[in-house]
Amino acid sequence: MVDQAKLREVAREVISREDVRLLIGYRPGTYGFRARPAFVESAEQVEELVFTPACVSNLASYLVLEEKPPLPRGAEPDNRKVAVMVKGCDSRALVQQMVEKAYERDHLVVLGIPCSGVVDMARVEARFPGVLSAGSIIREGDDFVLSFDGKTEKVPAAELLADKCKRCRYPTPLVSDIMLDDEVERFAEDDFSDIAELEGKSVEEKWAYWAEKFSRCIRCYSCRNVCPMCYCEDCILDRLKPVWMRRSVDISENTAFHISRAYHLAGRCIQCGECARVCPVDIPLMELNRKFYKDVEELYDYEPGLSTEATPLLSTFSVEDREDFIL
């Protein structure tokens, strides 16, 4: 686990640089075990920075929200760099955003955090319900240690670990300027066993399964808004001329929305799981995304977010590409 004193020392040095205007990191939340994004603009603010297993958010999403034009009248663009703390899975979002030319590499200062896993906050809060005062979570060997309300509880890490961490192939950031800890070895190979049951269903069973899931959707757009790869300034799903889908919350329009998003993320989703994490009605969106991810990997031997030298999947063509799956 990253040493907090070292983290703050490095952050202080970075934010004090004349060519850096902002550092995006984590700070403790206001209640329970949660951590929240921190936007540090001065050396005095670095004391609030932390990194713990509660730092589940993918901060890469904020990089593509930075001061998009038009600026206020009379304002000049601030072209100084933005520093950002990233875990291994988060770093893949940076890589893929750069592959897609969302910004240039020299726009960033990347503080890499080799990660031994974050918690599934829903599991934490189910295990310790009703904790309103600020608590904390640290990793000690094979356990998570939770402190709250003047007491301490030790829980086996496997019971609270996020599912994405159990199959993470890239726990050490793939891009960084400053690495804040030693490299973490790959946890496991991803065998996609979590979607095997879904793949084994008949077409009719799959439709019934997703119809029930999508019928819950309230079209809050949290999944889209949190996704680091959903950063189009003009989302086609919002257009009124022409109208691609209606605003009504029903199974037809909900299905169109989620299938459209899944196809938009094919060859782009970096498996951070943020969409499923923030969904207020618990739609298992990563099952859909991971099916697409598996197919892309098997059909095209392609994984997004691994190299800034890569070419986006859907902008490539080879006469050797398979065609036997085309109807």
N, C-alpha and C positions, 0 to 999 in steps of 0.2 A: 504494500500500500504506500502511496506517495507520502513522503514526509511533509507535513503541513508547513513547517518552518521554511523548508527549502522552496516549496511552492510559492510562498509569499515573498521570499527573497528574490526569486527569479521574476515574479510578477512585478515587483517594485522596480527592478532594473529595466524591465521591458516597457512599462508604462511611463517611465521617466525619460525614455528616448524621444528625441525631437521628431522622429519620423513615425511615431505611433500615437494615435489619437484615442484609442479605445481598446480595452481588454475585456473579452467576454469569458466569464468563468462561472463558478457556482458559489453560492453562499447558503447558510442554513435557512430553512423555511420558517414561517412564523408560528407553526403549530405542528405537532406530531413529529414524524421522522423525516419529513420531506426536505429536500433541498430545492433551491430555485435559481434561475439564472441571475448572474450579477454582471452589471455593466460598469466597469471601473474606468474612470477618467483621470484619476490622480493617484499619486503614491500613497496618500493618506487612506485611500479606500481599500488597499490590498489586505488589510487585517481581517476583513470580512470573508476572504476567499477560503474555500475548503475543497477537498475532494474526498468523498466517502462513498461507500456502496449505495448511498441514497441519491447519488448524482446520476440519475437515470436519463435526463433529457439530452437530446442530440442538439448541441449548440450550433451545428452547421446551418440549421434552418435560419438563424438570424443573419447570416452573412449575405443572403440574397434578399434581405429586406432593407439593407442599408441605404438610406437616403436616395431613393430612386427619383429621378427627375419627373416633373419639373421642380426646381428648388423655389423657395419663397422669393419674391421679388427683391432684388438687390443682394441676395445671398450668393456667396461663391462656394463652389464645391470644395470640400476638404479631402484632399487626395492622399492624406497620410495613411499609414497602414493600420489594419485592425488585427489585434492579437486574439487568439482563440484557444481555449483548452479543449482537447479532443481525446476521447478514448479510441480504441482500435476501430470499433464499428463506426464511430463518428468520422474518423479520418477517411473512410471510404467515401463518405458523402462529399468531403472536400475534393477528393480526387475526381469523382464523377462530375462535380460541378465545374471543375477546371477543364476536364475533358470536353464538356459542353460549352466552354468559353463563357461561363457565367461571370468570371473575373480572371485576372492574371495571377500567377503564383506570387509575384512580388507585391501583391496587394495585402498579403497575409504575413503574420508571424505566428507560427503554429507551435503551441506548447503541447507536446505529446505525453499522454498519460497511459503507460502500460497498465492494463486493467485486469484484475483477477476476478471480475464479475460484479454486477450490481444486483440489487434486490428487485423482486417483483413487489411493488408497493401494495398491490391489492392483497397479496399473501401476508405481508407484514401487518396490514391493518385488520385483516381477518383474524390473525393470531393475537394481536394486541388491540382490540377495538376500543374506541372512545378515548384515545390518548390525545388530549388537546394541548397540553403544555409541550414546549419544544423538547424533543428527545434527540438521540444520536445513535448512529450505527457505525461500527467499525468491524473490520475483518481480523480475526485472530486464528491463523491456521485454517482448519476445516470448519470453523464456526463463525457466525456473526454474533457480535455482542451488542445488545441493545440496552441503552440507558434511558430511563424516563421515570418521572415522578419519584425521584429519590431511590430507585432500585435498578438492578441490573439483571438482565436475562441473557443466557447463552443458548443459541439455537444452531443446530447443524446447518451449514451453509446450503446444502442440497435442498432443504425444505423451503428456503426463501429465495433462492437464486432465480433470476429471470430465465425463462426457457431459452431465449436467444443466447444467453451466456453458456449454457450447457453444451451447445453445438458450435460455439464461436471458433472460427478458423483463423481469425486475425485479431487477437487481443492486444497486440502491440501496434501502435499507429503506423500506418504505411507511409505517412509523410509527416515530417516535423522539422522545426528549426532547433528546438531545445527539447530533449527527452528528459522527463522529470523523474524517471525511475529505471530500474533494470528491465530488460526485455522479459516478457512473459511468454512461456511456451504455449503453443497451440493446445487448446483444451481437448478437442476431439475432432474427428472427421464428421462431416455432416452427411448422414445417410438418408435424410429426408423421411425418416420413419414416421414423423409426426403427420405427414399427409398421405401415408400409405392407405389408411382406411378410406379417406376421401377418394383417392384414385380408384379404389376397388368398387366403388358404388356404380350402379347402372346410371344411365342418363336420367331416367325418371327419378331415381333416388337423389341424384345430385341436384336436380331442379327443386325437389321438395325440400332438400336441406337448405339450399341457398334462399329459396323463397321465404322460408321461416326466418332466416337470419336477416335478410334484407327488409322484411316487413317491419322489423323493429326500428329501422333507420329513421331518425327525425330530421335528417338533412341539415345538421348543424355545421357541417363542413370542417369539423375538428380534424378529421383524418387528413384532409387536403391541406389545411392550414399549418399543421405541424410537420408535414412531410418535407424533408430537405430537398427532395427532387421535384416538388410541385411549386415552382417559382415563376411560372409564366405571369407576366404583368396583366395579360388579358386572357383569362381562362375561357376556353371555348364553351365550357359547360355553363357559363354565366351569360352568354350572349343572348340578346333579345332579337337581333336581326342578323342572321336568321335564328330562330329559336331551335336549339338542338334538343332541349328537353324542358319540360314544364317544371314549375316550382312546386307542384303538388306533391305531397308526401303519400305515395302509394307504391305498390309493389312494382308496377311497370317503370315508373320514373326512377325509383330507388335502384332498381336493377340496372337500368341504363347508366346511371351515375357511377355505380361501383364497377361495372364491367368496363366502362370507358376509362376510369382511373387505372384499373389493373392493366389494361393494354397500354396506356400511356407510360406505365412504369416497367413494362417488359424490357429487360435488358438494361434497366436503370436503377431498380430498387436495390438498395445496399443492405437490406436485412436488419435495419436498426429497430424495427418493431414499434416505432412511435405511433403509427396509425392505430394499431390495436390497443396500445396502452391508453390512449386518450379517448377512445370511443366510449361515450357515456352509456351505451346500451349493449356493450360487450359483443359486438360483431367480430368474429374471428378473421379479420381482414388479412392477417399474415398467412392464413391457409391458402387464400387465393393468390397472394403475391408470391408465396414460396412455390406453388405449383408452376407459375410462370417462370420463376427463377430456375427451377429444376429443368424445365423443358428447354430453356435457352442454353443452359449449361450443357445439356445432353445433345441438343441439335447442332449447336454452333460452337461448342467448347469455349464459351464466353462467360466471364464473370465481370460485372461492372465494379468500378471503384478500386481497382488494383494498381493501375499505372496511369500516370498523367500523359504517357505517350500513346495510350490506346486510342482507338477510333470508336466513336459511338456505334453500337451494334447496328442500328437501323440506317446508318449511313454507309454501310459497307456492302460490297457485292463481290461474289466470286463465282465463276462458271462452275467451280467444283462444289458449290453449295448443294445440299440435298434437296430434292424436289418430290420425293416419294410420298411425303405427307400432305402434299397439295391435292385437294379434291378436284 
